[in-house]
Structures are given as C-alpha cells and as structure tokens.
Amino acid sequence: MDSRSGPGDALTAFQKAIWSARPDELAGTATAELARRWPGARAEMLLIDYRQAYLVPVVPGLAEVFGRDADGEDVPMDNTGPGRAFAGQRPDRERSGRNGALLLHLPLTVQGERLGVLTVRVPGEPGAEEPEPAWLVPAAAALARAMKIAESATDLFRRIRRRTRLTVAAEMQWDLLPPLSRDTTGFHLAGQLEPAYAVWGDNFDWTSSADRLTLTVSNGMGTGTSAAALTHLAVSALRNARRSGADIAEQAVLADQSVYALHRGERSVGTLLMEFELATGRVRVVDAGSPKLYRMRGNLTEAIEFDEQLPLGMFGDSRYAVEEFAVEPGDRLVIVSDGVHAALSPDGEPYGAVALLQALRDTRLQQPPEAVRTLIRHYLAYYEGGEPSDDAVIVCIDWDGLPGPAPEPAAGPGPVSGEA
C-alpha cells in the first residue's frame, strides 16, 4: 500500500503502526511507516527544547538529508521552515537551498500543546515532486497524540528536548508543570519559565472543566532546590484542596497551613489564584503575593491590582478574601512574577515601569504561545547582556468565553495604570 491507496486505508495503517509501537520506538516506527505508505519520502521528528528556542531531532545524523549543514542538527526557531510551522501552527513548505529538496513541515500539536514538528522530504525530482497525500496532515495529528501518551512511559523525549542539563530544581519544576499551552473553547493559554534549564521557585498551574478555568501563578522564596521544594509543596496543597472541591479561598488556606507547618513562617510562597467562569467572564481572585496581572482590551493596556494579602505560609492561620472582576471576549490577560515586573535594567529602571507595557503592546497580535516566547526574549534583552537576578514566569490568556449571559459589572479592583 502506498500514497495511491485510499487516504483512509493509509491513515488507518499508519495509526495502527504507531499505536502498536513501544513508547521508545514511536519515532522510528512513525517515520518508517510514513515512508512505507509514501514510497520515496523521508521523515524526521523534531521536538521543541525546554527554552522553546530550538527544534531538536529525535534521531540525529539526518541533517544533510533534510537540507541542513552536517553540524546543524538542532534547528533554530527563528527564520527556519520548521520554526515557522511550529510558531504559526500550520504546514510550511520550503525548498532546500542545499539539495533542492521540497520539504514539508507539519506541526505536532495536541489541543494546543505544541510538541514539535514532523518534517517530510517530498519524493520526486526538484520541480516534479509527487502531490502530498490527503492522509498526511491527519497522520501528523495522530502522531502528536501518540507521542503525548508515550511521553509518560519513557524519558526519551525529555532527554532529547534538553540541549543542556537541567538543574535539580528545574527538574522538579518542570515535572510539576501542566501543559505549557492549550487551545480550547473559551480561552487560549500559554506560559513559560525562565531560565528554562535552571529555574527554581517560579511556577504556574492551571486546570479547566466544562464551566471554569482555574489558574495559579506562584513564586517560592529563595533559590535552588529549597525554593523548588517550597513551591512544590504549595502547588501540591493547592491541587489537593482544588481536587477536593474547595474554592480558591479554601485552596489558599490549605496551602498556607501546609507551608507554615513545615517552615513556621520563615519561608513563604507569593501566589495569585484566579478562577474564571467560562460562560459569564466573571473572575474570582485571591492575591497572596508578588505576581502581577495586566489586561489588554482594545487599544488599552493596563495593570489590574488587588488588595495584596499575606503570602502562603506566613502565619498558618490566615484567611483569604476573594475579589472579583470581569473579562470580555477579545481581552488578553498577562500574569508575570516579580522576576519580570521587578527586573532592573543596568541603569536601575524597573522593567514593569514602562518596558513591560510596551512589550505587551508589541506582542498583542501574536498568539499566546508566541507572545510568551517574545516577552521572554524582550525581558532577557532588558538586562543588556547581563544575567537575570531572579527566575521568572509569564502566562498569557486570550479570552473568548462561552455563549451565555453577559457578565454583570463586578465590584472590586480596577486598573491602576495604563496607556492607550
């Protein structure tokens, strides 16, 4: 059976092969089966690295086959065909300047979680290549789902994605993270940690259901594994309460008690807790520390401030008040940790004073995952070649909402700063 067979037959055979493969053999099975179904084609899988700056081949040594220099194994995200496919989340076609081959790059994505790119060298002489089979795009979608499941049963993909060794603290934080991005009815979300390979106390967590989205952004005190362990405890306590049916105020109380029981007030975790009603756009908020929220609505970019309450773990018997505001379809929210908004330039100017607002406006038309990548680069450039003094987290949400009643005006906080 080859590309001339019915698309359903080829797709069914491809899916059967990849779902039957062992997790560590998935990539080899997928590329071999693709070549079997489309004779003459060559394929490789590229995975996004932890910093989201490079796409890393699962099988090394094939760079020249796919039109790259022999020493160019890892593919930069910027100004490359695979990078464009990943960033734009659509197929990208290019002709190699080295060997003239026509290359097709297909994003590997599961419900908005961007895993990598499938690159296919199209068979045929330059200018006379075979047409792409109809089953190829759905095959890439099936491969992405299979890889997401396989990732839980092997370290292979995690090893490939790291271009340098993670610190122990970073290993703890990455294992704690939910998917970095999600596209679903009601909202589009993305987040990223920096430094990706050496993050310590910053983290974010989210979960969604049929009627709501819950998001937390946390910043544990200190550095290294002690900060990572502190944040891990707080996030675990928040999840425990949430999964037991507690609201965000009760979640904060349990996390406060859990951190205090271990550290007796000497260490704490700054956390912003948010719960969105998908149908109404009403947002309930507990501000327990340092992360800051910015809203973009139309041409207005503004900081939204709340009554800042005690960080989690300060006293162990704190009670947390819930505030409310509303989001509208088309709104963008960006949450940043103090490692971002309090970052200082070499001249001592806080990043959050002017530069952050400008960066938010500059990225307004980008999708959340690309906006977050650009914001991270902008934040790092603010140091003008110096090293950041703190770790950082950035989370971006584009709000669509669900069909339903319009939200009533919510009492509570309003913007404190903004520029048109």
LOTI-273792 format. One record per residue (C-alpha): x, y, z; residue in three letters. Coordinates in steps of 0.001 Angstrom, whole numbers, padded with zeros to 6 digits, always signed. Example, Ala and Ser with C-alpha at 12.3 -4.5 7.8 and 13.67 -1.06 7.14 Angstrom:
<sites>
+012300-004500+007800Ala+013670-001060+007140Ser
</sites>
This chain:
<sites>
+000000+000000+000000Met+001381+003459-000916Asp+000263+007061-001398Ser-002007+005969-004260Arg-004109+003903-001874Ser-007202+005411-000373Gly-006425+008020+002281Pro-008486+006142+004832Gly-006544+002909+004252Asp-003155+004599+004583Ala-004173+006600+007654Leu-005633+003533+009340Thr-002456+001552+008707Ala-000276+004409+009980Phe-002328+004767+013147Gln-002265+001028+013781Lys+001521+001029+013491Ala+002163+003934+015856Ile-000362+002821+018463Trp+001248-000618+018477Ser+004789+000733+018886Ala+006647+000787+022176Arg+006970+004345+023535Pro+010736+004469+022936Asp+010266+003159+019374Glu+007468+005537+018393Leu+009579+007955+016332Ala+011319+005238+014347Gly+008069+003396+013742Thr+006281+006549+012602Ala+008945+007671+010132Thr+009363+004142+008732Ala+005623+003670+008318Glu+005273+007054+006647Leu+007959+006087+004123Ala+006224+002763+003563Arg+002895+004463+002840Arg+004538+007158+000681Trp+007438+005473-001158Pro+010445+007715-001622Gly+009521+010100+001174Ala+011845+010655+004157Arg+010651+011950+007501Ala+012062+013140+010822Glu+010559+014297+014097Met+011787+017489+015759Leu+010936+018287+019393Leu+010882+021761+020916Ile+013571+022289+023554Asp+012812+023488+027074Tyr+013650+027110+026267Arg+011497+026955+023115Gln+014382+028325+021069Ala+015345+025222+019038Tyr+013736+022168+017491Leu+015803+019086+018269Val+015770+015972+016033Pro+014704+012735+017703Val+017156+010799+015507Val+020465+012630+014960Pro+022608+012355+011855Gly+019989+013233+009220Leu+020681+016956+008872Ala+022007+016761+005297Glu+019070+014625+004151Val+016785+017473+005158Phe+018879+020246+003675Gly+020833+021356+006753Arg+024558+021571+007334Asp+026048+018395+008782Ala+026796+020212+012031Asp+023348+021835+012089Gly+021439+019147+013957Glu+019318+021460+016109Asp+017049+023778+014124Val+016622+027388+015356Pro+013052+028528+015824Met+013695+031852+014128Asp+013810+032138+010318Asn+013523+028420+009515Thr+010797+026338+007889Gly+010279+024081+010922Pro+010258+027160+013150Gly+007590+028824+011027Arg+005434+025690+011121Ala+005779+025491+014894Phe+005172+029183+015532Ala+002303+029556+013057Gly+000759+026154+013766Gln+000216+025452+010086Arg+002092+023450+007429Pro+005110+025188+005930Asp+006688+024284+002592Arg+010189+025239+001557Glu+012786+024187-000968Arg+016189+023388+000461Ser+018949+025665-000729Gly+021467+022844-000299Arg+019978+019929-002213Asn+016860+021396-003845Gly+014541+019026-002000Ala+010975+020103-001289Leu+010378+019928+002468Leu+007007+019880+004189Leu+006903+020811+007878His+003817+019809+009897Leu+003198+020932+013495Pro+002820+018219+016128Leu+000201+019607+018492Thr-002376+018184+020917Val-005231+020537+021910Gln-002903+023500+021607Gly+000042+021886+023407Glu+002880+022316+020941Arg+005262+019345+020972Leu+007340+019730+017826Gly+007341+019360+014055Val+007200+016458+011600Leu+009396+017223+008566Thr+008844+015252+005355Val+011142+015299+002342Arg+008734+015031-000575Val+009704+012361-003132Pro+010426+013244-006771Gly+012883+015323-008734Glu+013001+019070-007940Pro+010067+020715-009649Gly+008338+017396-010332Ala+007549+016196-006818Glu+004603+013985-006057Glu+001481+015659-004636Pro+001086+015397-000894Glu-001284+012588+000132Pro-004501+013613+001864Ala-003773+011401+004861Trp-000521+013174+005807Leu-001919+016013+007948Val-004260+013758+009990Pro-001357+011319+010373Ala+000717+014087+011978Ala-002179+014833+014345Ala-002384+011148+015332Ala+001382+011032+015845Leu+001229+014022+018190Ala-001409+012312+020329Arg+000598+009089+020413Ala+003734+010976+021423Met+001925+012774+024230Lys+000828+009441+025670Ile+004206+007782+025086Ala+005978+010600+026928Glu+004550+009364+030226Ser+006189+005950+029764Ala+009708+006874+028649Thr+012344+009517+029381Asp+013429+009528+025740Leu+011564+012657+024673Phe+012531+014575+027817Arg+016198+013721+027211Arg+016015+014863+023598Ile+014359+018173+024460Arg+017134+019313+026813Arg+020016+020966+024969Arg+021909+021204+028242Thr+021495+019590+031617Arg+018653+020784+033853Leu+019420+021661+037452Thr+017700+019508+040049Val+015469+022468+040941Ala+014453+022885+037293Ala+013728+019148+037019Glu+011368+019481+039983Met+009615+022489+038495Gln+009176+021050+035003Trp+007730+017840+036425Asp+005239+019971+038357Leu+004029+021973+035339Leu+000791+021375+033440Pro+000889+021604+029616Pro+002554+024866+028586Leu-000245+025816+026204Ser-003860+024997+025454Arg-006382+025959+022775Asp-009950+025155+023702Thr-013436+026606+023638Thr-013478+029710+025783Gly-009798+030514+026103Phe-006282+030160+024703His-003486+029890+027267Leu+000302+029675+027293Ala+003075+030007+029862Gly+006826+029665+030154Gln+009543+029576+032816Leu+012927+031305+032614Glu+015735+030361+032993Pro+014285+027216+031467Ala+017218+024998+032418Tyr+017834+026479+035873Ala+014507+027829+037175Val+013989+027486+040924Trp+010916+028981+042678Gly+008560+030272+039967Asp+005746+028127+038608Asn+002233+028196+037203Phe-000619+025698+037283Asp-003992+025503+035589Trp-006936+023195+035127Thr-010233+023523+033293Ser-013662+021926+033401Ser-016902+022349+031491Ala-017679+025651+033199Asp-014484+027124+034627Arg-010743+027672+034372Leu-008563+027804+037481Thr-005088+029331+037243Leu-002366+029943+039819Thr+000994+031662+039417Val+003433+031088+042271Ser+006811+032388+043409Asn+008551+030475+046183Gly+011143+032258+048321Met+014823+031539+047922Gly+016890+029829+045269Thr+017836+026337+044163Gly+016185+023145+045327Thr+014891+024694+048557Ser+012795+027178+046549Ala+011644+024447+044161Ala+010629+022198+047054Ala+008777+025075+048712Leu+006798+025826+045555Thr+006184+022109+045010His+004609+021865+048478Leu+002404+024909+047930Ala+001202+023814+044469Val+000521+020286+045749Ser-001568+021684+048607Ala-003491+023942+046208Leu-004182+020982+043936Arg-005239+018801+046857Asn-007781+021362+048001Ala-008982+022084+044459Arg-009442+018406+043634Arg-011433+018005+046855Ser-013912+020637+045688Gly-012567+023635+047633Ala-012918+027153+046256Asp-009863+029359+045713Ile-010040+030942+049201Ala-010070+027481+050789Glu-007257+026394+048483Gln-005155+029312+049710Ala-005914+028444+053344Val-004759+024824+052977Leu-001593+025857+051140Ala-000883+028471+053818Asp-001276+025858+056553Gln+000854+023291+054728Ser+003768+025653+054119Val+003619+027060+057647Tyr+003557+023579+059217Ala+006952+022853+057645Leu+008679+026243+057728His+006987+028004+060687Arg+006717+031312+058854Gly+010366+031537+057823Glu+009554+030797+054170Arg+006508+031689+052097Ser+005112+031489+048572Val+003680+034500+046765Gly+000691+033300+044725Thr-002036+034760+042549Leu-005100+032487+042380Leu-007748+033045+039694Met-010974+031240+038850Glu-012785+032087+035599Phe-016436+031341+034857Glu-016373+030417+031180Leu-019983+031394+030447Ala-020021+034786+032189Thr-016422+036000+032195Gly-016577+036636+035930Arg-013172+036129+037571Val-012656+035456+041276Arg-009191+036333+042578Val-007076+035823+045673Val-003900+037923+045658Asp-001480+036293+048085Ala+001807+037788+046998Gly+004000+039047+044234Ser+002675+038034+040753Pro+001073+040909+038817Lys-001809+040954+036309Leu-002092+043072+033163Tyr-005129+043360+030904Arg-005268+044339+027245Met-008673+045446+025979Arg-008846+047101+022587Gly-006026+049652+022467Asn-005702+049920+026236Leu-003011+048126+028225Thr-003407+048385+031978Glu-002261+046855+035237Ala-005051+045411+037410Ile-004240+045476+041103Glu-005908+043774+044031Phe-005679+044022+047789Asp-002421+042183+048378Glu-002808+039659+051182Gln-000245+037612+053063Leu+001877+035141+051070Pro+001120+031485+051659Leu+002886+030136+054749Gly+003448+033332+056737Met+001290+032515+059767Phe-000629+029312+059079Gly-003988+030697+060217Asp-004571+033347+057536Ser-007982+033779+055982Arg-008132+034988+052400Tyr-010672+037356+050862Ala-011888+036876+047302Val-012116+039820+044900Glu-013828+039884+041515Glu-013555+041476+038107Phe-014820+040565+034639Ala-013217+039717+031319Val-014810+040227+027921Glu-014361+038341+024642Pro-011220+039687+022983Gly-009459+040509+026264Asp-005896+039392+026825Arg-004551+038829+030343Leu-000843+038502+031106Val+000416+037424+034526Ile+004076+037863+035432Val+006096+037023+038529Ser+008231+039568+040364Asp+011245+038264+038475Gly+009692+040023+035468Val+007900+043139+036723His+010607+043973+039287Ala+013581+043238+036991Ala+016078+046106+036838Leu+018000+047358+033829Ser+021712+048144+034221Pro+020585+051736+034910Asp+018274+050585+037699Gly+014981+051140+035829Glu+012264+048577+036748Pro+011087+046546+033774Tyr+007478+046871+034891Gly+007529+050674+034819Ala+007485+051244+031042Val+009247+048492+029081Ala+006840+045714+030052Leu+003796+047699+028928Leu+005484+048385+025603Gln+006366+044690+025177Ala+002751+043740+025876Leu+001525+046088+023165Arg+004178+044887+020710Asp+003032+041257+021090Thr-000719+041933+021011Arg-001286+040325+017602Leu+000700+037173+018365Gln-000971+034012+019602Gln-000363+033379+023332Pro+002492+030842+022905Pro+004390+033150+020559Glu+003561+036201+022666Ala+005073+034471+025702Val+008205+033481+023745Arg+008636+037067+022534Thr+008035+038510+026004Leu+010694+036213+027464Ile+013203+037371+024844Arg+012290+041018+025463His+012669+040545+029224Tyr+016115+038950+028819Leu+017237+041700+026435Ala+016353+044262+029114Tyr+019428+043130+031040Tyr+021614+044226+028082Glu+023750+041109+028178Gly+023700+040707+031951Gly+022278+037751+033850Glu+018791+037996+035379Pro+018901+038233+039148Ser+015717+036201+039629Asp+013765+033497+037855Asp+010590+034376+036017Ala+007234+033086+034824Val+004927+034613+032199Ile+001392+033370+031489Val-000849+034738+028710Cys-004593+034121+028300Ile-006732+035183+025348Asp-010374+035150+026385Trp-013254+034065+024130Asp-015755+032845+026715Gly-018720+030568+026129Leu-022103+031597+024720Pro-024177+032754+027651Gly-025327+035784+029622Pro-023107+038839+029630Ala-021325+039382+032936Pro-022717+041925+035345Glu-020283+044637+036417Pro-018080+043173+039119Ala-017261+045111+042242Ala-013659+045255+043239Gly-010374+046341+041745Pro-009828+048455+038696Gly-006879+049483+036605Pro-004169+051462+038350Val-002035+052312+035349Ser-002356+052152+031621Gly-001509+053706+028321Glu-003508+053761+025134Ala
</sites>
